[in-house]
């Protein structure tokens, strides 16, 4: 019985791993134990319910068709990884007994997000910075900020002064997850630090590499519209077009909209020209004829000079040809190299017309040596027409991209202004509410203070005398602003201050109300409060009224 139980658990474990994709055996066992080794409950606990819940029991028919129709590759919602069968499961599958309810033949569910996150990709980044090349490898679940943190250690450049460029989708924020950019496995980026002046060591020349010096040049570039200067360090191998592209990343000004002053007179931006590669072979009988009659014709020379970058190479020796193929593969791609490799010696010389198309290079035309001047000119002009059309398409794409970016910037600015307006409105409302609370607190404090004074005055009043007492008594009747009457008896010898205190104890302090007689009209509050009621002629009785002071 114990062996059968262990066998069942091993089969349940294998099925659980196959359906969920969890390779960690310890984690799989823990999840099964939490569900008392109930396979269906454990799977449903891992995979979200909206992707499908396994039924609690599987019949023989259900194991063949599944709850969502026939068990076929086209109808499965997602491929389910299969675990390698153990010896016990292999023997069980070969038996003729019906399938157990713990061995489902079909799991109609997609891998959950929890499972997919375990299958992260490793991305490789080659980052260029001032003659330095740094390799960064990390998971696609990382962020752009994680790359910058690694580069901060490697390059000794603060993250706040680092601009990471070269993303195919344009500039991205540090919080962007790499997986959301859909990057290939190998990527190339570069770092710009316009706020950091280049060190003296980076401007010193070094050994020559492929005919170009690695000496760096410091360019001080003034952006007049933004009134800002950039001090950028570029290697000698950089082209003017590459400099303009870097400036486009910094300023968001497309290359074709940039207007430059200050370049040397000999400097030219040849990156928007076609590349004409002349390949010569001394062993070909057409070499001298092509050079003397075709390449020396004034019309051909003038057209090539105006519209092409020309580059020549002798492939007579196999070593030279091998070097050429290596350079073409590195700089232009394998297509150009394969095109050259297919031609035989007697087909030389060759004139290859290469056009840069977005991120690749394309061979537009291969002109062999057995041609005429008119045919050569016609094919050169045809290549120029294709190139011009491609330029117009690129310009259209760039305009559309710029329009999208402009709309996005306007939307972002409108959103920012909306947030700012909401913030100011919220702050104003908070200030108003705070002021109301403050005023309410002051009002309550004043009322409490007034009530305390009233109670103290009320407690300090002498007792009301009786009418039949031995001393003379004055009976006063006072009408309030609300129309009510206050009546009380006072001793004739009582001071006016006692009368004022009595009125104040009823909520009518003498600093806010004045006490008047009816006829003749007199303002009692202006009389000396030390006078007695008899002296103030408020004896033996009098009717008074209260009036608010202005």
C-alpha positions as CSV (number, residue, x, y, z in Angstrom):
1,X,0.0,0.0,0.0
2,X,2.8,2.4,0.8
3,X,4.6,1.7,-2.5
4,X,1.3,2.3,-4.4
5,X,0.8,5.6,-2.6
6,X,4.3,6.7,-3.4
7,X,3.8,5.7,-7.0
8,X,0.6,7.7,-7.2
9,X,2.3,10.7,-5.7
10,X,5.1,10.5,-8.2
11,X,2.6,10.3,-11.0
12,X,0.7,13.3,-9.6
13,X,3.9,15.2,-9.2
14,X,4.9,14.5,-12.9
15,X,1.4,15.5,-14.1
16,X,1.5,18.7,-12.0
17,X,4.9,19.7,-13.4
18,X,3.8,18.9,-16.9
19,X,0.6,21.0,-16.7
20,X,2.1,24.0,-14.8
21,X,5.6,24.1,-16.1
22,X,7.1,24.3,-12.6
23,X,10.5,22.7,-12.8
24,X,11.5,23.1,-9.2
25,X,10.5,19.8,-7.6
26,X,10.6,21.2,-4.0
27,X,8.2,24.0,-5.0
28,X,5.9,21.6,-6.8
29,X,5.8,19.3,-3.8
30,X,5.0,22.2,-1.5
31,X,2.1,23.3,-3.6
32,X,0.7,19.8,-3.8
33,X,1.0,19.3,-0.1
34,X,-0.9,22.6,0.5
35,X,-3.7,21.0,-1.5
36,X,-3.5,17.6,0.1
37,X,-2.1,16.1,-3.1
38,X,-5.3,17.0,-5.0
39,X,-4.0,17.5,-8.5
40,X,-6.9,19.5,-9.9
41,X,-7.0,21.8,-6.8
42,X,-3.2,22.4,-7.0
43,X,-3.3,23.2,-10.7
44,X,-6.3,25.6,-10.3
45,X,-4.5,27.2,-7.4
46,X,-1.5,28.0,-9.6
47,X,-3.2,28.9,-12.9
48,X,-5.6,31.8,-13.0
49,X,-9.3,30.8,-13.3
50,X,-10.0,33.0,-16.3
51,X,-7.6,30.8,-18.3
52,X,-9.7,27.7,-17.6
53,X,-10.3,25.5,-14.5
54,X,-9.8,21.7,-14.7
55,X,-12.8,19.6,-13.9
56,X,-12.7,17.8,-10.6
57,X,-13.1,14.3,-12.3
58,X,-11.9,13.0,-15.7
59,X,-13.9,10.3,-17.4
60,X,-12.4,8.1,-20.1
61,X,-14.2,10.1,-22.8
62,X,-13.1,13.4,-21.3
63,X,-9.5,12.3,-21.4
64,X,-9.8,11.7,-25.2
65,X,-11.7,14.9,-26.1
66,X,-11.2,17.3,-23.2
67,X,-13.8,19.7,-21.9
68,X,-13.2,22.1,-24.9
69,X,-13.6,19.7,-27.8
70,X,-11.3,17.2,-29.5
71,X,-7.7,17.0,-28.2
72,X,-5.8,18.5,-31.2
73,X,-2.9,20.8,-31.6
74,X,-4.9,23.5,-33.3
75,X,-7.6,23.7,-30.5
76,X,-5.3,23.7,-27.5
77,X,-5.1,27.1,-26.0
78,X,-1.4,26.8,-25.4
79,X,1.3,24.2,-25.7
80,X,1.7,22.3,-22.4
81,X,5.2,21.1,-21.6
82,X,5.5,17.4,-21.0
83,X,7.6,15.9,-18.2
84,X,9.9,13.0,-19.0
85,X,8.0,9.8,-18.1
86,X,9.3,7.8,-15.2
87,X,9.6,4.0,-15.3
88,X,6.5,3.7,-13.2
89,X,4.4,6.0,-15.5
90,X,5.7,4.2,-18.6
91,X,4.6,0.9,-17.3
92,X,1.2,2.4,-16.2
93,X,0.6,3.8,-19.7
94,X,1.3,0.5,-21.3
95,X,-1.3,-1.3,-19.3
96,X,-4.8,-1.8,-20.5
97,X,-6.5,-0.3,-17.5
98,X,-8.5,2.9,-17.9
99,X,-6.8,6.1,-17.1
100,X,-6.9,7.2,-13.5
101,X,-8.6,10.5,-12.5
102,X,-5.2,11.7,-11.3
103,X,-3.6,11.4,-14.8
104,X,-5.4,14.0,-17.1
105,X,-4.7,13.6,-20.8
106,X,-5.4,17.3,-21.5
107,X,-4.9,20.5,-19.6
108,X,-7.1,23.2,-21.3
109,X,-5.2,26.1,-19.8
110,X,-2.7,28.6,-20.8
111,X,0.5,29.0,-18.8
112,X,-0.1,31.6,-16.1
113,X,1.8,34.8,-15.7
114,X,3.5,33.3,-12.7
115,X,4.9,30.5,-14.9
116,X,5.9,32.7,-17.7
117,X,7.9,34.9,-15.4
118,X,10.1,32.0,-14.6
119,X,11.1,31.7,-18.3
120,X,13.0,35.0,-18.5
121,X,15.4,35.7,-21.4
122,X,18.9,36.9,-21.0
123,X,19.7,40.0,-23.1
124,X,23.2,41.1,-24.1
125,X,24.1,44.8,-24.6
126,X,27.3,46.1,-26.1
127,X,27.6,49.7,-24.8
128,X,30.1,52.2,-26.4
129,X,31.4,55.2,-24.5
130,X,34.5,57.2,-25.4
131,X,36.6,54.5,-27.0
132,X,35.4,52.0,-24.3
133,X,33.2,49.1,-25.0
134,X,31.3,47.4,-22.1
135,X,29.3,44.2,-22.2
136,X,26.2,44.1,-20.0
137,X,24.1,40.9,-19.7
138,X,20.9,40.8,-17.6
139,X,17.4,39.4,-17.7
140,X,14.6,41.0,-19.7
141,X,12.7,41.5,-16.5
142,X,15.2,44.2,-15.5
143,X,14.8,47.9,-16.3
144,X,16.7,50.5,-18.2
145,X,17.8,51.9,-14.9
146,X,19.4,48.6,-14.0
147,X,21.6,48.9,-17.1
148,X,22.6,52.4,-16.0
149,X,23.4,51.2,-12.5
150,X,25.8,48.6,-13.9
151,X,27.4,51.2,-16.3
152,X,27.8,53.6,-13.4
153,X,30.1,51.1,-11.7
154,X,31.9,50.1,-15.0
155,X,32.3,53.6,-16.5
156,X,32.4,55.7,-13.3
157,X,29.7,58.0,-14.7
158,X,26.8,59.1,-12.4
159,X,23.4,57.9,-13.6
160,X,22.1,61.4,-13.4
161,X,24.6,62.6,-16.0
162,X,24.2,59.5,-18.3
163,X,22.1,59.4,-21.4
164,X,21.7,55.9,-22.8
165,X,21.0,56.1,-26.5
166,X,20.5,53.7,-29.4
167,X,17.0,52.3,-28.6
168,X,15.1,51.3,-31.7
169,X,11.8,52.7,-30.2
170,X,13.4,56.1,-29.3
171,X,14.2,57.5,-25.9
172,X,12.9,55.4,-22.9
173,X,12.6,56.1,-19.2
174,X,14.7,54.4,-16.5
175,X,11.7,52.6,-15.2
176,X,10.9,50.9,-18.6
177,X,11.1,47.1,-18.3
178,X,13.3,45.6,-21.0
179,X,10.7,42.9,-21.8
180,X,8.2,45.6,-23.0
181,X,10.7,46.8,-25.6
182,X,10.7,43.4,-27.4
183,X,14.5,43.5,-27.9
184,X,16.6,40.9,-29.7
185,X,19.1,38.9,-27.8
186,X,22.1,41.0,-28.8
187,X,21.8,44.8,-28.8
188,X,24.1,47.8,-29.3
189,X,23.8,51.0,-27.3
190,X,26.0,54.1,-26.6
191,X,26.3,56.5,-23.8
192,X,26.3,60.3,-24.1
193,X,27.5,62.6,-21.2
194,X,27.2,66.2,-22.6
195,X,27.6,67.6,-19.1
196,X,30.9,65.9,-18.4
197,X,34.0,67.3,-20.1
198,X,36.2,64.7,-21.7
199,X,39.4,63.8,-19.9
200,X,42.8,64.6,-21.3
201,X,43.5,60.9,-21.9
202,X,40.5,60.5,-24.2
203,X,41.8,63.2,-26.6
204,X,45.2,61.6,-27.1
205,X,45.8,59.7,-30.3
206,X,46.3,56.0,-30.2
207,X,47.3,53.3,-32.6
208,X,45.7,53.3,-36.1
209,X,42.9,50.9,-36.7
210,X,41.7,50.0,-40.2
211,X,43.3,53.1,-41.6
212,X,41.7,55.6,-39.2
213,X,43.1,57.0,-36.0
214,X,41.3,56.4,-32.7
215,X,42.1,60.0,-31.7
216,X,39.1,61.8,-30.1
217,X,37.8,65.2,-31.1
218,X,36.0,67.6,-28.8
219,X,33.1,69.3,-30.6
220,X,31.5,72.3,-28.9
221,X,28.0,72.5,-30.4
222,X,25.7,75.4,-29.8
223,X,22.0,74.9,-30.0
224,X,20.8,78.4,-30.7
225,X,17.1,77.9,-30.2
226,X,17.5,76.3,-26.8
227,X,20.5,78.6,-26.0
228,X,22.5,75.6,-24.8
229,X,26.0,74.4,-25.5
230,X,27.0,70.7,-25.8
231,X,30.6,69.6,-25.3
232,X,30.7,66.2,-27.0
233,X,33.7,63.9,-27.6
234,X,33.7,61.9,-30.8
235,X,36.3,59.4,-32.2
236,X,38.0,60.3,-35.5
237,X,36.1,57.5,-37.2
238,X,32.7,59.2,-36.7
239,X,31.1,60.6,-39.8
240,X,29.3,63.9,-40.0
241,X,26.0,62.1,-40.4
242,X,26.6,60.1,-37.2
243,X,27.3,63.3,-35.4
244,X,24.0,64.7,-36.7
245,X,22.2,61.6,-35.6
246,X,23.6,62.0,-32.1
247,X,22.5,65.6,-32.0
248,X,19.1,64.5,-33.1
249,X,18.9,62.2,-30.1
250,X,19.8,65.1,-27.8
251,X,17.6,67.8,-29.3
252,X,14.7,65.8,-31.0
253,X,15.5,67.7,-34.2
254,X,15.5,65.4,-37.2
255,X,18.7,65.3,-39.2
256,X,17.2,66.7,-42.4
257,X,15.8,69.7,-40.4
258,X,19.2,70.6,-38.9
259,X,21.1,73.6,-40.2
260,X,24.7,73.7,-39.4
261,X,27.4,76.5,-39.4
262,X,31.1,76.1,-38.7
263,X,32.1,72.9,-40.5
264,X,35.3,73.1,-42.5
265,X,34.9,73.9,-46.2
266,X,36.2,70.5,-47.1
267,X,33.7,68.7,-44.9
268,X,30.7,67.1,-46.6
269,X,27.8,65.0,-45.5
270,X,28.1,62.1,-47.9
271,X,25.9,59.7,-45.9
272,X,22.9,60.4,-48.2
273,X,24.7,59.2,-51.3
274,X,24.9,55.8,-52.9
275,X,28.0,53.8,-52.6
276,X,29.8,52.7,-55.8
277,X,32.3,49.9,-55.2
278,X,34.7,49.3,-58.1
279,X,36.3,45.9,-58.0
280,X,39.3,45.4,-60.2
281,X,41.0,42.1,-61.3
282,X,44.2,42.3,-63.4
283,X,43.5,38.8,-64.7
284,X,40.3,40.0,-66.5
285,X,40.8,41.1,-70.1
286,X,38.0,43.7,-69.6
287,X,39.9,45.6,-66.8
288,X,41.8,48.1,-68.9
289,X,39.0,48.7,-71.4
290,X,36.5,49.4,-68.6
291,X,38.9,51.8,-66.8
292,X,40.0,53.7,-69.9
293,X,36.7,54.0,-71.7
294,X,34.0,53.8,-69.0
295,X,35.5,55.1,-65.8
296,X,37.4,57.9,-67.5
297,X,34.4,59.3,-69.5
298,X,33.7,62.9,-68.4
299,X,29.9,62.2,-68.1
300,X,30.5,59.1,-65.9
301,X,33.1,60.9,-63.7
302,X,30.9,63.9,-63.2
303,X,27.8,61.8,-62.3
304,X,29.7,59.6,-59.9
305,X,31.3,62.6,-58.2
306,X,28.0,64.3,-57.7
307,X,25.8,61.4,-56.6
308,X,28.0,58.6,-55.4
309,X,30.7,57.8,-52.9
310,X,33.2,55.8,-54.9
311,X,35.5,53.1,-53.4
312,X,37.9,50.8,-55.2
313,X,39.6,47.6,-54.4
314,X,41.9,45.1,-56.2
315,X,40.8,41.5,-55.8
316,X,43.5,40.0,-58.1
317,X,45.2,38.3,-55.1
318,X,43.2,35.9,-53.0
319,X,44.3,37.6,-49.8
320,X,43.0,40.9,-51.0
321,X,39.7,39.3,-52.0
322,X,39.4,37.6,-48.6
323,X,40.0,40.9,-46.8
324,X,37.4,42.5,-49.0
325,X,34.8,39.9,-48.2
326,X,35.5,40.2,-44.5
327,X,35.1,44.0,-44.6
328,X,31.9,43.7,-46.6
329,X,30.5,41.2,-44.3
330,X,31.3,43.4,-41.3
331,X,30.2,46.8,-42.7
332,X,27.5,45.9,-45.3
333,X,26.3,42.5,-44.4
334,X,26.6,39.0,-45.8
335,X,24.4,39.8,-48.8
336,X,27.0,42.1,-50.4
337,X,29.8,39.6,-49.6
338,X,27.9,36.8,-51.2
339,X,27.1,38.8,-54.3
340,X,30.8,39.5,-54.8
341,X,31.7,35.8,-54.2
342,X,29.4,34.5,-56.9
343,X,31.3,36.4,-59.8
344,X,34.1,34.7,-61.6
345,X,37.4,36.3,-62.8
346,X,36.3,36.8,-66.4
347,X,33.3,38.8,-65.2
348,X,35.4,41.5,-63.6
349,X,35.7,44.4,-63.3
350,X,32.5,45.0,-61.3
351,X,30.8,48.1,-60.2
352,X,28.5,47.4,-57.2
353,X,25.9,50.0,-56.4
354,X,25.0,49.7,-52.7
355,X,22.2,51.6,-50.9
356,X,21.6,51.9,-47.2
357,X,18.1,50.9,-46.4
358,X,17.1,51.7,-42.8
359,X,19.3,49.4,-40.7
360,X,20.7,47.3,-43.6
361,X,22.5,47.6,-46.9
362,X,21.1,46.5,-50.2
363,X,22.9,45.9,-53.6
364,X,20.8,47.8,-56.1
365,X,22.9,46.9,-59.2
366,X,26.0,45.0,-60.3
367,X,27.5,46.4,-63.4
368,X,29.9,44.1,-65.3
369,X,32.8,45.3,-67.4
370,X,31.2,44.3,-70.8
371,X,29.0,47.3,-71.0
372,X,28.9,50.6,-72.9
373,X,29.0,54.2,-71.6
374,X,25.3,54.8,-72.4
375,X,24.3,51.5,-70.6
376,X,26.5,52.4,-67.6
377,X,25.0,55.9,-67.4
378,X,21.5,54.4,-67.8
379,X,22.0,52.0,-64.9
380,X,23.6,54.6,-62.7
381,X,20.6,56.9,-63.3
382,X,18.2,54.0,-62.6
383,X,19.9,53.4,-59.3
384,X,19.6,57.1,-58.5
385,X,15.9,56.9,-59.2
386,X,15.4,54.0,-56.8
387,X,17.6,55.8,-54.3
388,X,15.6,59.0,-54.6
389,X,12.3,57.1,-54.2
390,X,13.7,55.4,-51.1
391,X,14.8,58.7,-49.7
392,X,11.3,60.1,-50.2
393,X,9.8,57.1,-48.5
394,X,12.3,57.5,-45.6
395,X,11.4,61.2,-45.4
396,X,7.7,60.3,-45.3
397,X,8.3,57.7,-42.6
398,X,10.3,60.2,-40.6
399,X,7.6,62.9,-41.0
400,X,5.0,60.4,-39.8
401,X,7.2,59.4,-36.9
402,X,7.9,63.0,-36.1
403,X,4.1,63.8,-36.3
404,X,3.4,60.9,-33.9
405,X,6.0,62.1,-31.5
406,X,4.7,65.6,-31.8
407,X,1.2,64.4,-31.0
408,X,2.5,62.4,-28.1
409,X,4.5,65.4,-26.8
410,X,1.4,67.6,-27.1
411,X,-0.7,65.0,-25.3
412,X,1.9,64.6,-22.6
413,X,2.1,68.4,-22.3
414,X,-1.7,68.7,-22.1
415,X,-1.8,65.9,-19.6
416,X,0.9,67.6,-17.6
417,X,-1.0,70.9,-17.7
418,X,-4.2,69.1,-16.7
419,X,-2.4,67.5,-13.7
420,X,-0.9,70.9,-12.8
421,X,-4.3,72.5,-12.9
422,X,-5.8,69.7,-10.9
423,X,-3.0,70.1,-8.4
424,X,-3.5,73.8,-8.0
425,X,-7.3,73.4,-7.7
426,X,-6.8,70.7,-5.1
427,X,-4.3,72.9,-3.2
428,X,-6.7,75.9,-3.4
429,X,-9.5,73.7,-2.1
430,X,-7.3,72.3,0.7
431,X,-6.3,75.9,1.7
432,X,-10.0,76.9,1.6
433,X,-11.0,74.0,3.8
434,X,-8.1,74.6,6.1
435,X,-9.1,78.3,6.4
436,X,-12.7,77.2,7.1
437,X,-11.5,74.8,9.8
438,X,-9.3,77.6,11.3
439,X,-12.2,80.1,11.3
440,X,-14.5,77.6,12.8
441,X,-12.0,76.8,15.5
442,X,-11.6,80.5,16.3
443,X,-15.4,80.9,16.4
444,X,-15.8,78.0,18.7
445,X,-13.0,79.4,21.0
446,X,-14.7,82.8,21.0
447,X,-18.1,81.2,21.8
448,X,-16.5,79.1,24.6
449,X,-14.8,82.2,26.0
450,X,-18.0,84.2,25.8
451,X,-19.9,81.5,27.5
452,X,-17.4,81.2,30.2
453,X,-17.6,85.0,30.8
454,X,-21.4,84.8,30.9
455,X,-21.4,82.0,33.4
456,X,-18.9,83.8,35.6
457,X,-21.0,87.0,35.5
458,X,-24.2,85.0,36.2
459,X,-22.6,83.4,39.2
460,X,-21.3,86.7,40.5
461,X,-24.7,88.5,40.5
462,X,-26.2,89.3,43.9
463,X,-29.4,87.5,44.7
464,X,-32.6,89.0,43.4
465,X,-34.3,91.0,46.4
466,X,-37.9,90.4,47.5
467,X,-40.5,93.0,46.9
468,X,-41.5,93.2,50.6
469,X,-37.9,93.7,51.8
470,X,-36.9,96.6,54.0
471,X,-34.7,98.3,51.4
472,X,-36.1,100.1,48.4
473,X,-36.3,97.9,45.3
474,X,-36.3,98.8,41.6
475,X,-38.1,96.7,39.1
476,X,-36.7,96.8,35.6
477,X,-38.1,95.4,32.4
478,X,-35.7,95.1,29.4
479,X,-36.7,94.4,25.8
480,X,-34.1,92.4,23.8
481,X,-33.6,92.9,20.0
482,X,-35.5,89.6,19.4
483,X,-38.6,91.0,21.1
484,X,-38.3,89.1,24.3
485,X,-38.3,90.8,27.7
486,X,-36.0,90.3,30.7
487,X,-37.4,91.2,34.1
488,X,-35.6,91.4,37.4
489,X,-35.7,93.3,40.7
490,X,-32.6,95.1,42.0
491,X,-31.9,97.1,45.1
492,X,-32.2,100.8,44.5
493,X,-28.7,101.2,45.9
494,X,-27.3,98.6,43.4
495,X,-24.6,99.9,41.0
496,X,-25.2,100.1,37.3
497,X,-22.4,97.6,36.8
498,X,-24.6,95.0,38.3
499,X,-27.3,95.8,35.8
500,X,-24.7,95.6,33.0
501,X,-23.4,92.2,34.3
502,X,-27.0,90.9,34.4
503,X,-27.6,91.9,30.8
504,X,-24.2,90.4,29.7
505,X,-25.0,87.1,31.5
506,X,-28.1,86.9,29.2
507,X,-25.8,87.2,26.1
508,X,-25.8,90.9,25.5
509,X,-22.4,92.3,26.6
510,X,-22.2,96.1,27.0
511,X,-19.3,96.3,24.4
512,X,-21.7,95.0,21.7
513,X,-25.1,96.4,22.9
514,X,-26.3,99.7,24.4
515,X,-29.0,100.0,27.0
516,X,-31.6,102.8,26.3
517,X,-34.6,104.2,28.1
518,X,-37.8,104.8,26.1
519,X,-38.7,108.3,27.1
520,X,-36.8,110.4,27.4
521,X,-34.3,108.4,25.3
522,X,-31.1,108.0,27.3
523,X,-28.1,105.8,26.7
524,X,-27.6,104.1,30.1
525,X,-24.3,102.4,29.0
526,X,-22.6,105.9,28.8
527,X,-23.3,106.6,32.4
528,X,-20.7,105.9,35.1
529,X,-21.2,102.2,36.1
530,X,-20.5,103.2,39.7
531,X,-23.8,105.1,39.9
532,X,-26.7,103.5,41.7
533,X,-30.0,102.8,40.1
534,X,-31.5,105.6,42.1
535,X,-28.9,108.1,40.9
536,X,-29.4,106.9,37.3
537,X,-33.2,107.5,37.8
538,X,-34.0,103.9,37.2
539,X,-36.1,103.7,40.4
540,X,-38.7,102.4,41.4
541,X,-39.3,100.9,38.0
542,X,-38.3,101.4,34.4
543,X,-38.7,99.9,30.9
544,X,-35.5,99.7,28.9
545,X,-34.5,98.2,25.6
546,X,-31.3,96.8,24.1
547,X,-30.0,97.9,20.8
548,X,-26.9,96.6,18.9
549,X,-24.0,99.0,18.6
550,X,-23.0,100.0,15.1
